[in-house]
Amino acid sequence: MAKPPVVELHQIRHALKVAAVTGQSPVRDVALLLLLYGTGLTPNEAATLLISDYLEANGAVRVQSTVRAEIAFNGKARPLIWASSKIRQAIDDYLAYRLAARQGVTTTPSAYRGLDAYASLFRASDGEPFTFTRRVTGSGAVSYSCETLTEIVRRLHQQAGIEGGNASAARRTFAVRLHRDGRSLKLIQQLLGVSSLSAVKNLIQGDPVHLSSIVSGVI
């Protein structure tokens, strides 16, 4: 199976500009794109984040948070770092919109910026939590997937003209950009929650920028 593409920074910026002026929930979509490219979360994980995964009770951002084991794709908790000012600003703008639209608010405006701590951080365009599709394999194993959010992310890439762009591309791009910045494979493994260093190597192999730099020095 072919790997998802590595999406370059200028493409991400273009996708953000397009997302900001299209669709039913542009403020949410901008925040969602930045979230995926800045954290490497999967669609299921993004759909099940809670307000309390992002905010402290006093309304401050939880800079050092956690992808809780119960929502992690592999059932194992891992670090979730809200260090990017761009991601925080985009999510803050979205939460301000949520508050104004009365989506998931509480009667205690002094806590969690007036939002329900146990409400989902991201919601569907109608203001309701994302729904999950249940599947049963031939062996009887049950799985759930947030197809609505997955399709939103695919559409955001398509309308920006990014061929093959989707949540998997965002996740691989997150890994590749960390590697380009000189981060260790062990750190990338920890942030992505993948099972082995070989899985990390598989993600970053074939980095188009790395390949072009090699070829440029041939002659």
Z-matrix of the N, CA and C atoms (Angstrom, degrees):
N
C 1 1.464
C 2 1.529 1 109.41
N 3 1.337 2 116.45 1 133.95
C 4 1.456 3 120.86 2 -179.38
C 5 1.520 4 110.66 3 -68.70
N 6 1.316 5 115.19 4 145.06
C 7 1.458 6 119.91 5 177.76
C 8 1.530 7 110.14 6 -72.95
N 9 1.333 8 117.00 7 151.70
C 10 1.468 9 118.65 8 172.85
C 11 1.522 10 109.25 9 -65.95
N 12 1.314 11 117.94 10 155.03
C 13 1.461 12 119.96 11 -177.09
C 14 1.529 13 112.47 12 -71.20
N 15 1.332 14 114.57 13 157.57
C 16 1.462 15 120.60 14 169.02
C 17 1.523 16 105.98 15 -89.43
N 18 1.318 17 116.77 16 122.80
C 19 1.457 18 121.54 17 -177.18
C 20 1.528 19 108.60 18 -95.30
N 21 1.313 20 115.76 19 122.64
C 22 1.456 21 120.31 20 -176.05
C 23 1.530 22 111.57 21 -78.06
N 24 1.335 23 114.83 22 161.47
C 25 1.460 24 120.78 23 -172.77
C 26 1.521 25 112.53 24 -59.22
N 27 1.328 26 117.44 25 -39.54
C 28 1.464 27 118.79 26 -179.56
C 29 1.531 28 111.16 27 -66.58
N 30 1.336 29 116.56 28 -30.63
C 31 1.460 30 119.95 29 176.64
C 32 1.533 31 111.08 30 -70.80
N 33 1.319 32 115.88 31 -39.70
C 34 1.467 33 120.11 32 178.10
C 35 1.521 34 110.01 33 -63.21
N 36 1.322 35 116.16 34 -43.92
C 37 1.466 36 119.83 35 179.18
C 38 1.520 37 111.17 36 -60.98
N 39 1.335 38 116.34 37 -40.53
C 40 1.465 39 120.09 38 177.87
C 41 1.525 40 110.50 39 -64.75
N 42 1.323 41 116.77 40 -43.52
C 43 1.467 42 120.39 41 179.16
C 44 1.523 43 111.00 42 -60.83
N 45 1.308 44 117.23 43 -38.42
C 46 1.471 45 121.25 44 178.55
C 47 1.529 46 110.86 45 -65.19
N 48 1.339 47 116.34 46 -41.59
C 49 1.462 48 120.07 47 179.19
C 50 1.524 49 111.16 48 -64.01
N 51 1.334 50 115.92 49 -41.51
C 52 1.465 51 120.04 50 179.50
C 53 1.528 52 110.39 51 -67.73
N 54 1.340 53 116.50 52 -43.28
C 55 1.464 54 120.93 53 -179.69
C 56 1.528 55 111.69 54 -61.34
N 57 1.326 56 116.77 55 -31.60
C 58 1.463 57 121.25 56 -176.26
C 59 1.524 58 113.33 57 -70.50
N 60 1.329 59 117.04 58 -15.19
C 61 1.473 60 119.74 59 -176.18
C 62 1.526 61 112.82 60 -125.71
N 63 1.317 62 117.32 61 11.17
C 64 1.462 63 120.01 62 -179.49
C 65 1.527 64 109.92 63 -132.69
N 66 1.322 65 115.18 64 168.51
C 67 1.457 66 120.78 65 173.43
C 68 1.515 67 113.90 66 79.34
N 69 1.333 68 114.48 67 177.31
C 70 1.457 69 121.47 68 -177.89
C 71 1.521 70 113.26 69 -83.65
N 72 1.330 71 117.24 70 -23.29
C 73 1.472 72 120.98 71 -176.06
C 74 1.531 73 110.11 72 -136.87
N 75 1.329 74 117.76 73 67.57
C 76 1.464 75 120.00 74 -175.83
C 77 1.524 76 114.14 75 -61.05
N 78 1.325 77 117.78 76 -37.70
C 79 1.470 78 119.81 77 179.87
C 80 1.522 79 110.45 78 -64.21
N 81 1.322 80 115.74 79 -42.29
C 82 1.472 81 119.92 80 177.01
C 83 1.518 82 110.63 81 -65.78
N 84 1.327 83 117.42 82 -43.17
C 85 1.464 84 120.36 83 -174.58
C 86 1.526 85 112.18 84 -64.97
N 87 1.324 86 117.42 85 -38.22
C 88 1.459 87 120.65 86 176.13
C 89 1.525 88 109.72 87 -62.35
N 90 1.331 89 116.32 88 -45.87
C 91 1.469 90 120.27 89 179.34
C 92 1.519 91 111.15 90 -63.72
N 93 1.322 92 116.29 91 -37.66
C 94 1.460 93 120.76 92 -178.66
C 95 1.525 94 111.50 93 -66.58
N 96 1.315 95 116.98 94 -43.77
C 97 1.468 96 120.30 95 177.92
C 98 1.527 97 110.98 96 -61.88
N 99 1.324 98 116.67 97 -46.41
C 100 1.461 99 120.17 98 179.67
C 101 1.521 100 110.88 99 -63.07
N 102 1.328 101 116.64 100 -37.94
C 103 1.461 102 120.48 101 178.10
C 104 1.525 103 111.09 102 -59.61
N 105 1.327 104 117.03 103 -49.64
C 106 1.459 105 120.77 104 -175.50
C 107 1.526 106 111.83 105 -67.27
N 108 1.330 107 116.82 106 -41.87
C 109 1.467 108 119.64 107 -179.69
C 110 1.526 109 112.20 108 -76.18
N 111 1.333 110 116.90 109 -21.11
C 112 1.454 111 119.62 110 -177.70
C 113 1.506 112 115.74 111 -100.56
N 114 1.339 113 117.45 112 -4.36
C 115 1.463 114 119.94 113 -178.88
C 116 1.525 115 113.34 114 -132.54
N 117 1.343 116 117.38 115 -22.30
C 118 1.457 117 119.71 116 -176.87
C 119 1.517 118 113.82 117 75.26
N 120 1.323 119 117.86 118 16.71
C 121 1.465 120 120.58 119 178.14
C 122 1.526 121 111.35 120 -67.11
N 123 1.316 122 116.30 121 153.69
C 124 1.459 123 121.42 122 173.32
C 125 1.530 124 109.08 123 -85.51
N 126 1.342 125 118.74 124 162.68
C 127 1.463 126 120.09 125 178.04
C 128 1.528 127 113.35 126 -57.50
N 129 1.334 128 117.64 127 -42.05
C 130 1.462 129 119.65 128 178.86
C 131 1.521 130 111.62 129 -60.94
N 132 1.336 131 116.31 130 -40.96
C 133 1.460 132 120.44 131 179.77
C 134 1.526 133 110.64 132 -66.52
N 135 1.333 134 116.34 133 -43.58
C 136 1.459 135 120.10 134 179.86
C 137 1.529 136 111.12 135 -62.03
N 138 1.323 137 116.40 136 -38.35
C 139 1.459 138 121.00 137 -177.60
C 140 1.522 139 112.66 138 -71.35
N 141 1.332 140 117.46 139 -20.93
C 142 1.462 141 120.41 140 -176.11
C 143 1.528 142 113.48 141 -108.38
N 144 1.333 143 117.04 142 3.95
C 145 1.461 144 119.12 143 172.18
C 146 1.525 145 109.72 144 -61.46
N 147 1.324 146 116.04 145 144.81
C 148 1.461 147 121.59 146 177.57
C 149 1.527 148 110.47 147 -106.78
N 150 1.322 149 115.40 148 161.56
C 151 1.465 150 120.36 149 174.13
C 152 1.531 151 110.06 150 -53.61
N 153 1.336 152 116.71 151 -40.23
C 154 1.459 153 120.88 152 -178.16
C 155 1.525 154 113.42 153 -72.24
N 156 1.330 155 117.93 154 -11.03
C 157 1.460 156 120.58 155 172.59
C 158 1.524 157 110.90 156 -78.23
N 159 1.327 158 115.43 157 -17.67
C 160 1.461 159 120.85 158 -178.46
C 161 1.532 160 112.72 159 -109.89
N 162 1.319 161 116.79 160 -36.83
C 163 1.462 162 121.15 161 -175.37
C 164 1.522 163 112.71 162 -112.66
N 165 1.330 164 115.18 163 147.14
C 166 1.459 165 122.05 164 164.76
C 167 1.528 166 107.47 165 -80.17
N 168 1.335 167 116.31 166 166.41
C 169 1.459 168 120.09 167 -179.44
C 170 1.524 169 112.05 168 -60.02
N 171 1.344 170 117.19 169 -31.14
C 172 1.467 171 120.30 170 -179.17
C 173 1.525 172 113.50 171 -81.31
N 174 1.332 173 116.75 172 3.04
C 175 1.451 174 121.23 173 177.43
C 176 1.515 175 115.18 174 94.20
N 177 1.334 176 116.92 175 -6.82
C 178 1.466 177 120.21 176 177.55
C 179 1.518 178 110.11 177 -75.47
N 180 1.324 179 116.29 178 154.05
C 181 1.464 180 120.84 179 178.71
C 182 1.527 181 109.79 180 -74.42
N 183 1.323 182 116.05 181 135.04
C 184 1.470 183 121.51 182 174.41
C 185 1.530 184 108.05 183 -80.32
N 186 1.316 185 117.04 184 89.14
C 187 1.462 186 120.53 185 -174.00
C 188 1.527 187 110.80 186 -58.03
N 189 1.321 188 116.59 187 -42.86
C 190 1.459 189 120.46 188 177.78
C 191 1.526 190 108.65 189 -106.62
N 192 1.311 191 115.34 190 96.64
C 193 1.449 192 121.70 191 -178.82
C 194 1.523 193 109.30 192 -112.36
N 195 1.329 194 116.19 193 -165.48
C 196 1.463 195 121.35 194 -176.12
C 197 1.521 196 110.46 195 -144.22
N 198 1.330 197 115.26 196 137.94
C 199 1.461 198 119.63 197 165.52
C 200 1.522 199 104.96 198 -78.81
N 201 1.322 200 115.96 199 103.20
C 202 1.461 201 120.50 200 -173.35
C 203 1.535 202 111.30 201 -61.28
N 204 1.322 203 115.45 202 148.16
C 205 1.461 204 120.96 203 -177.06
C 206 1.529 205 111.43 204 -57.05
N 207 1.328 206 116.63 205 -35.71
C 208 1.466 207 119.57 206 -176.17
C 209 1.519 208 112.94 207 -71.86
N 210 1.331 209 118.39 208 -15.00
C 211 1.465 210 119.66 209 177.51
C 212 1.526 211 111.93 210 -113.23
N 213 1.333 212 118.24 211 -13.17
C 214 1.464 213 121.38 212 -178.66
C 215 1.526 214 110.43 213 -65.95
N 216 1.322 215 116.47 214 143.30
C 217 1.467 216 120.65 215 -176.02
C 218 1.524 217 112.33 216 -61.00
N 219 1.351 218 116.80 217 -27.46
C 220 1.461 219 120.49 218 -178.92
C 221 1.521 220 113.06 219 -107.90
N 222 1.325 221 116.84 220 8.48
C 223 1.459 222 120.36 221 178.44
C 224 1.516 223 114.74 222 74.10
N 225 1.346 224 116.99 223 13.73
C 226 1.462 225 121.24 224 -179.18
C 227 1.525 226 109.71 225 -123.14
N 228 1.326 227 115.48 226 130.67
C 229 1.467 228 120.14 227 -179.96
C 230 1.522 229 110.07 228 -65.78
N 231 1.331 230 115.38 229 148.47
C 232 1.464 231 120.62 230 175.76
C 233 1.531 232 109.09 231 -149.39
N 234 1.330 233 117.83 232 164.03
C 235 1.468 234 120.03 233 -178.21
C 236 1.526 235 112.46 234 -65.56
N 237 1.318 236 114.90 235 143.73
C 238 1.459 237 122.43 236 172.70
C 239 1.522 238 105.92 237 -130.46
N 240 1.313 239 116.82 238 108.47
C 241 1.456 240 121.87 239 -171.44
C 242 1.529 241 110.23 240 -106.34
N 243 1.330 242 115.05 241 117.29
C 244 1.462 243 120.21 242 178.40
C 245 1.535 244 109.06 243 -95.40
N 246 1.315 245 116.53 244 61.30
C 247 1.464 246 120.97 245 -175.15
C 248 1.527 247 112.82 246 -93.32
N 249 1.319 248 117.60 247 -21.53
C 250 1.462 249 121.05 248 -176.79
C 251 1.523 250 111.14 249 -75.20
N 252 1.326 251 116.05 250 122.02
C 253 1.468 252 120.25 251 179.07
C 254 1.532 253 110.90 252 -65.97
N 255 1.345 254 117.38 253 -31.36
C 256 1.457 255 120.46 254 179.11
C 257 1.528 256 110.87 255 -66.78
N 258 1.331 257 116.04 256 -44.11
C 259 1.468 258 119.44 257 178.97
C 260 1.522 259 110.03 258 -65.24
N 261 1.328 260 116.77 259 -44.73
C 262 1.468 261 120.22 260 -179.05
C 263 1.524 262 111.18 261 -61.14
N 264 1.332 263 116.96 262 -43.54
C 265 1.461 264 119.64 263 -179.34
C 266 1.519 265 111.23 264 -63.41
N 267 1.329 266 116.33 265 -41.66
C 268 1.466 267 119.99 266 -179.81
C 269 1.528 268 111.31 267 -65.26
N 270 1.327 269 116.91 268 -42.49
C 271 1.466 270 119.72 269 178.68
C 272 1.517 271 110.63 270 -68.67
N 273 1.328 272 116.97 271 -39.64
C 274 1.464 273 120.08 272 177.39
C 275 1.522 274 111.25 273 -60.02
N 276 1.336 275 116.47 274 -41.69
C 277 1.469 276 120.21 275 177.60
C 278 1.528 277 110.23 276 -62.38
N 279 1.331 278 116.03 277 -40.70
C 280 1.462 279 119.88 278 179.83
C 281 1.528 280 111.08 279 -66.71
N 282 1.327 281 117.11 280 -41.36
C 283 1.463 282 119.82 281 179.65
C 284 1.520 283 111.31 282 -67.54
N 285 1.333 284 117.07 283 -34.43
C 286 1.463 285 119.96 284 175.11
C 287 1.530 286 110.31 285 -63.25
N 288 1.323 287 115.76 286 -39.87
C 289 1.467 288 120.35 287 175.56
C 290 1.529 289 110.02 288 -62.96
N 291 1.331 290 116.05 289 -44.67
C 292 1.468 291 120.62 290 179.22
C 293 1.528 292 111.18 291 -57.88
N 294 1.316 293 115.73 292 -43.87
C 295 1.460 294 120.16 293 -178.92
C 296 1.522 295 110.81 294 -64.21
N 297 1.331 296 116.26 295 -43.97
C 298 1.464 297 120.32 296 179.44
C 299 1.524 298 111.54 297 -65.12
N 300 1.338 299 116.09 298 -34.25
C 301 1.466 300 120.86 299 -179.76
C 302 1.524 301 112.17 300 -85.20
N 303 1.338 302 116.51 301 -1.85
C 304 1.482 303 122.60 302 179.11
C 305 1.516 304 111.42 303 61.60
N 306 1.317 305 116.30 304 42.98
C 307 1.466 306 121.49 305 178.76
C 308 1.535 307 109.15 306 -100.85
N 309 1.323 308 116.12 307 107.79
C 310 1.458 309 120.81 308 178.32
C 311 1.512 310 113.71 309 72.49
N 312 1.325 311 117.21 310 33.59
C 313 1.460 312 120.48 311 -179.76
C 314 1.527 313 110.30 312 -85.96
N 315 1.328 314 115.76 313 165.67
C 316 1.467 315 121.20 314 176.88
C 317 1.528 316 108.78 315 -124.05
N 318 1.319 317 114.45 316 177.44
C 319 1.471 318 119.94 317 178.05
C 320 1.521 319 110.96 318 -91.79
N 321 1.327 320 116.44 319 8.91
C 322 1.470 321 120.92 320 178.66
C 323 1.522 322 108.59 321 -118.39
N 324 1.333 323 117.78 322 82.98
C 325 1.466 324 120.53 323 -174.08
C 326 1.525 325 114.50 324 -66.16
N 327 1.332 326 116.93 325 -14.90
C 328 1.460 327 119.12 326 -178.03
C 329 1.526 328 112.35 327 -81.58
N 330 1.326 329 117.55 328 -13.11
C 331 1.470 330 121.22 329 -178.32
C 332 1.517 331 110.64 330 -109.89
N 333 1.330 332 115.80 331 136.79
C 334 1.465 333 122.54 332 177.16
C 335 1.528 334 112.23 333 50.85
N 336 1.324 335 115.23 334 37.39
C 337 1.473 336 122.32 335 178.58
C 338 1.529 337 112.43 336 58.80
N 339 1.327 338 116.04 337 26.68
C 340 1.449 339 120.64 338 178.48
C 341 1.510 340 114.50 339 84.44
N 342 1.348 341 116.72 340 5.52
C 343 1.462 342 121.25 341 180.00
C 344 1.522 343 110.81 342 -104.08
N 345 1.308 344 115.98 343 152.88
C 346 1.461 345 121.99 344 179.49
C 347 1.524 346 109.72 345 -67.39
N 348 1.332 347 116.36 346 121.23
C 349 1.467 348 121.38 347 -177.81
C 350 1.518 349 112.39 348 -58.81
N 351 1.334 350 116.95 349 -28.56
C 352 1.460 351 121.02 350 -176.73
C 353 1.527 352 112.77 351 -101.00
N 354 1.328 353 116.01 352 11.16
C 355 1.465 354 120.14 353 174.67
C 356 1.516 355 108.68 354 -83.83
N 357 1.316 356 116.51 355 155.59
C 358 1.456 357 120.49 356 179.20
C 359 1.527 358 110.35 357 -67.62
N 360 1.329 359 116.01 358 144.49
C 361 1.460 360 121.53 359 -179.12
C 362 1.522 361 111.04 360 -68.78
N 363 1.323 362 116.59 361 -39.55
C 364 1.463 363 121.81 362 178.24
C 365 1.521 364 109.26 363 -115.28
N 366 1.327 365 115.41 364 142.58
C 367 1.458 366 120.61 365 -178.24
C 368 1.524 367 111.19 366 -130.44
N 369 1.325 368 114.50 367 163.77
C 370 1.455 369 120.67 368 177.03
C 371 1.525 370 110.05 369 -68.18
N 372 1.305 371 116.60 370 170.69
C 373 1.468 372 121.01 371 -175.70
C 374 1.522 373 113.17 372 -61.72
N 375 1.331 374 117.49 373 -25.38
C 376 1.460 375 120.72 374 179.79
C 377 1.527 376 112.11 375 -85.92
N 378 1.334 377 116.81 376 3.52
C 379 1.455 378 120.38 377 178.57
C 380 1.511 379 114.82 378 87.75
N 381 1.330 380 116.86 379 -2.53
C 382 1.453 381 121.16 380 179.14
C 383 1.536 382 110.42 381 -92.35
N 384 1.336 383 117.66 382 158.70
C 385 1.472 384 119.68 383 176.50
C 386 1.521 385 110.92 384 -60.70
N 387 1.320 386 116.07 385 151.21
C 388 1.456 387 120.46 386 176.11
C 389 1.525 388 109.87 387 -64.46
N 390 1.319 389 115.47 388 144.80
C 391 1.458 390 120.79 389 177.00
C 392 1.524 391 109.90 390 -99.33
N 393 1.335 392 114.97 391 158.78
C 394 1.460 393 121.22 392 -178.85
C 395 1.518 394 109.85 393 -119.02
N 396 1.325 395 114.47 394 144.51
C 397 1.461 396 121.34 395 176.84
C 398 1.522 397 109.12 396 -94.55
N 399 1.323 398 116.06 397 130.08
C 400 1.462 399 121.92 398 -178.92
C 401 1.521 400 109.76 399 -96.57
N 402 1.341 401 115.40 400 133.17
C 403 1.458 402 120.45 401 178.37
C 404 1.527 403 109.51 402 -130.26
N 405 1.323 404 114.45 403 147.04
C 406 1.465 405 120.87 404 177.10
C 407 1.524 406 107.81 405 -123.49
N 408 1.319 407 116.51 406 124.39
C 409 1.466 408 120.44 407 179.54
C 410 1.526 409 110.33 408 -78.15
N 411 1.317 410 115.22 409 172.22
C 412 1.461 411 120.06 410 179.25
C 413 1.508 412 112.60 411 -61.02
N 414 1.334 413 116.94 412 -26.95
C 415 1.464 414 120.90 413 179.64
C 416 1.524 415 112.45 414 -85.49
N 417 1.329 416 115.67 415 -4.51
C 418 1.459 417 119.19 416 178.66
C 419 1.516 418 114.87 417 97.73
N 420 1.322 419 117.36 418 -0.57
C 421 1.468 420 120.45 419 179.06
C 422 1.532 421 109.75 420 -72.94
N 423 1.331 422 115.92 421 140.75
C 424 1.459 423 121.72 422 -177.48
C 425 1.524 424 109.96 423 -107.51
N 426 1.323 425 116.31 424 135.95
C 427 1.463 426 120.52 425 175.76
C 428 1.519 427 109.22 426 -135.18
N 429 1.330 428 115.41 427 157.45
C 430 1.455 429 121.53 428 179.53
C 431 1.529 430 108.89 429 -128.89
N 432 1.309 431 116.77 430 141.65
C 433 1.452 432 119.86 431 178.37
C 434 1.527 433 109.98 432 -140.53
N 435 1.335 434 115.21 433 142.69
C 436 1.462 435 120.26 434 177.87
C 437 1.520 436 108.09 435 -92.67
N 438 1.316 437 115.35 436 83.90
C 439 1.454 438 120.31 437 -175.57
C 440 1.524 439 112.06 438 -69.01
N 441 1.336 440 116.80 439 -29.39
C 442 1.465 441 119.80 440 -179.92
C 443 1.514 442 110.86 441 -63.47
N 444 1.330 443 116.97 442 -48.24
C 445 1.464 444 120.02 443 -179.76
C 446 1.523 445 110.65 444 -67.50
N 447 1.319 446 116.73 445 -40.02
C 448 1.464 447 120.67 446 177.63
C 449 1.521 448 110.95 447 -58.03
N 450 1.324 449 116.83 448 -41.80
C 451 1.464 450 121.21 449 -179.87
C 452 1.525 451 111.13 450 -69.82
N 453 1.327 452 117.60 451 -36.17
C 454 1.468 453 120.52 452 176.99
C 455 1.522 454 110.10 453 -59.82
N 456 1.326 455 116.23 454 -45.50
C 457 1.463 456 120.87 455 -178.54
C 458 1.527 457 110.58 456 -65.74
N 459 1.323 458 116.52 457 -40.53
C 460 1.461 459 119.63 458 177.53
C 461 1.533 460 110.32 459 -61.98
N 462 1.326 461 116.64 460 -43.27
C 463 1.462 462 121.01 461 179.90
C 464 1.529 463 111.40 462 -64.01
N 465 1.308 464 117.90 463 -39.62
C 466 1.462 465 121.28 464 -179.82
C 467 1.532 466 111.08 465 -61.65
N 468 1.326 467 115.88 466 -36.24
C 469 1.464 468 119.68 467 176.53
C 470 1.527 469 111.15 468 -73.63
N 471 1.313 470 115.67 469 -42.06
C 472 1.466 471 119.91 470 -177.81
C 473 1.517 472 110.68 471 -61.78
N 474 1.316 473 117.78 472 -44.99
C 475 1.464 474 119.93 473 -177.22
C 476 1.529 475 112.08 474 -69.75
N 477 1.344 476 116.19 475 -17.33
C 478 1.463 477 120.67 476 175.61
C 479 1.524 478 111.76 477 -93.44
N 480 1.345 479 116.83 478 1.11
C 481 1.455 480 121.06 479 177.40
C 482 1.515 481 114.42 480 75.43
N 483 1.342 482 117.37 481 24.25
C 484 1.464 483 121.23 482 -179.88
C 485 1.526 484 108.25 483 -94.13
N 486 1.312 485 116.27 484 103.41
C 487 1.465 486 121.52 485 -175.67
C 488 1.523 487 110.94 486 -65.95
N 489 1.331 488 116.35 487 128.52
C 490 1.456 489 121.34 488 179.14
C 491 1.509 490 113.86 489 75.10
N 492 1.330 491 117.07 490 7.22
C 493 1.463 492 119.96 491 -177.95
C 494 1.518 493 112.45 492 -73.04
N 495 1.301 494 116.37 493 133.38
C 496 1.455 495 122.54 494 177.94
C 497 1.532 496 108.80 495 -163.81
N 498 1.328 497 116.41 496 -171.07
C 499 1.466 498 119.87 497 -178.68
C 500 1.524 499 111.84 498 -64.99
N 501 1.324 500 117.30 499 -33.30
C 502 1.469 501 120.23 500 177.86
C 503 1.521 502 110.58 501 -66.70
N 504 1.330 503 117.04 502 -36.10
C 505 1.460 504 120.66 503 176.45
C 506 1.521 505 110.62 504 -65.08
N 507 1.322 506 116.51 505 -39.73
C 508 1.465 507 120.11 506 178.05
C 509 1.526 508 110.45 507 -63.61
N 510 1.305 509 116.38 508 -40.85
C 511 1.467 510 120.97 509 -179.56
C 512 1.530 511 110.96 510 -66.60
N 513 1.328 512 116.76 511 -43.07
C 514 1.463 513 119.19 512 178.11
C 515 1.532 514 110.67 513 -67.38
N 516 1.323 515 116.80 514 -39.71
C 517 1.459 516 120.66 515 178.68
C 518 1.521 517 111.00 516 -61.20
N 519 1.324 518 116.90 517 -39.98
C 520 1.469 519 121.47 518 176.88
C 521 1.527 520 109.91 519 -57.07
N 522 1.327 521 116.61 520 -46.33
C 523 1.464 522 121.11 521 -179.80
C 524 1.528 523 111.18 522 -64.93
N 525 1.320 524 116.93 523 -44.92
C 526 1.463 525 121.29 524 -177.53
C 527 1.524 526 111.18 525 -65.01
N 528 1.323 527 117.30 526 -41.85
C 529 1.468 528 120.02 527 -179.57
C 530 1.528 529 111.01 528 -65.82
N 531 1.319 530 117.52 529 -37.29
C 532 1.457 531 120.15 530 175.33
C 533 1.525 532 110.81 531 -63.21
N 534 1.339 533 115.74 532 -41.00
C 535 1.465 534 120.56 533 179.50
C 536 1.525 535 110.66 534 -66.11
N 537 1.323 536 117.01 535 -41.13
C 538 1.466 537 120.44 536 177.25
C 539 1.526 538 111.38 537 -60.82
N 540 1.332 539 115.66 538 -32.81
C 541 1.460 540 120.29 539 -179.98
C 542 1.525 541 112.77 540 -80.48
N 543 1.331 542 115.74 541 3.44
C 544 1.457 543 120.14 542 176.40
C 545 1.516 544 115.03 543 85.99
N 546 1.324 545 117.32 544 14.46
C 547 1.471 546 119.96 545 179.43
C 548 1.523 547 109.86 546 -75.00
N 549 1.299 548 115.49 547 148.31
C 550 1.461 549 120.36 548 -176.24
C 551 1.525 550 111.43 549 -72.15
N 552 1.323 551 114.86 550 154.47
C 553 1.465 552 119.88 551 176.45
C 554 1.528 553 110.75 552 -61.10
N 555 1.323 554 116.26 553 -34.87
C 556 1.464 555 120.53 554 -179.63
C 557 1.527 556 110.88 555 -63.81
N 558 1.340 557 116.98 556 -41.93
C 559 1.463 558 120.87 557 178.34
C 560 1.519 559 110.66 558 -65.37
N 561 1.335 560 116.86 559 -43.98
C 562 1.462 561 120.40 560 178.82
C 563 1.533 562 110.25 561 -61.08
N 564 1.325 563 115.83 562 -41.77
C 565 1.468 564 120.41 563 177.71
C 566 1.523 565 110.50 564 -59.85
N 567 1.327 566 117.05 565 -42.71
C 568 1.459 567 121.45 566 -178.95
C 569 1.521 568 111.68 567 -64.31
N 570 1.328 569 117.23 568 -42.63
C 571 1.460 570 120.94 569 -177.38
C 572 1.525 571 112.49 570 -72.67
N 573 1.345 572 116.64 571 -31.89
C 574 1.465 573 120.17 572 -179.93
C 575 1.526 574 112.75 573 -87.11
N 576 1.336 575 115.97 574 -25.10
C 577 1.453 576 119.34 575 -177.90
C 578 1.507 577 114.06 576 77.26
N 579 1.341 578 117.48 577 19.46
C 580 1.461 579 119.84 578 179.38
C 581 1.522 580 110.22 579 -77.26
N 582 1.318 581 116.32 580 160.56
C 583 1.458 582 121.28 581 -167.56
C 584 1.521 583 114.70 582 -74.90
N 585 1.336 584 117.69 583 -27.69
C 586 1.458 585 118.74 584 -172.39
C 587 1.520 586 110.95 585 -150.08
N 588 1.327 587 115.40 586 163.60
C 589 1.457 588 120.58 587 175.85
C 590 1.523 589 110.90 588 -67.21
N 591 1.326 590 116.52 589 -30.93
C 592 1.469 591 119.39 590 178.21
C 593 1.526 592 110.87 591 -64.58
N 594 1.328 593 116.90 592 -33.03
C 595 1.463 594 120.14 593 176.69
C 596 1.520 595 110.69 594 -67.05
N 597 1.343 596 116.60 595 -36.97
C 598 1.460 597 120.82 596 176.38
C 599 1.527 598 109.65 597 -65.58
N 600 1.339 599 116.28 598 -45.34
C 601 1.462 600 120.59 599 179.38
C 602 1.523 601 111.01 600 -58.74
N 603 1.308 602 116.61 601 -38.94
C 604 1.466 603 120.77 602 179.51
C 605 1.524 604 111.04 603 -63.76
N 606 1.342 605 116.66 604 -36.52
C 607 1.460 606 120.89 605 179.51
C 608 1.528 607 111.73 606 -66.89
N 609 1.328 608 116.21 607 -41.97
C 610 1.465 609 119.30 608 -172.86
C 611 1.525 610 113.50 609 -88.94
N 612 1.321 611 117.23 610 -15.77
C 613 1.457 612 119.71 611 178.04
C 614 1.525 613 110.41 612 -64.07
N 615 1.337 614 115.31 613 141.95
C 616 1.462 615 119.17 614 -179.20
C 617 1.507 616 112.96 615 82.79
N 618 1.337 617 117.62 616 17.97
C 619 1.457 618 121.52 617 175.87
C 620 1.526 619 109.04 618 -56.97
N 621 1.336 620 119.44 619 117.21
C 622 1.467 621 121.05 620 -174.54
C 623 1.529 622 113.78 621 -61.41
N 624 1.326 623 117.51 622 -33.99
C 625 1.466 624 119.64 623 178.82
C 626 1.518 625 110.10 624 -68.07
N 627 1.340 626 116.55 625 -42.30
C 628 1.458 627 121.17 626 178.89
C 629 1.521 628 110.31 627 -61.95
N 630 1.330 629 117.20 628 -43.27
C 631 1.463 630 121.17 629 179.98
C 632 1.531 631 111.37 630 -64.66
N 633 1.326 632 116.89 631 -41.78
C 634 1.459 633 119.89 632 -178.50
C 635 1.519 634 111.00 633 -66.29
N 636 1.336 635 117.02 634 -34.67
C 637 1.464 636 119.80 635 178.91
C 638 1.522 637 111.18 636 -67.68
N 639 1.335 638 115.95 637 -33.33
C 640 1.474 639 120.03 638 177.33
C 641 1.524 640 110.48 639 -68.81
N 642 1.320 641 116.31 640 -48.59
C 643 1.456 642 121.43 641 -177.37
C 644 1.521 643 111.12 642 -64.44
N 645 1.336 644 117.24 643 -36.11
C 646 1.472 645 120.61 644 -176.85
C 647 1.521 646 112.22 645 -63.57
N 648 1.334 647 117.32 646 -20.52
C 649 1.447 648 119.72 647 -178.63
C 650 1.516 649 114.10 648 -98.27
N 651 1.319 650 117.37 649 7.97
C 652 1.462 651 120.54 650 -177.49
C 653 1.517 652 111.21 651 -69.89
N 654 1.318 653 117.83 652 -39.01
C 655 1.465 654 120.31 653 -176.94
C 656 1.530 655 110.56 654 -143.32
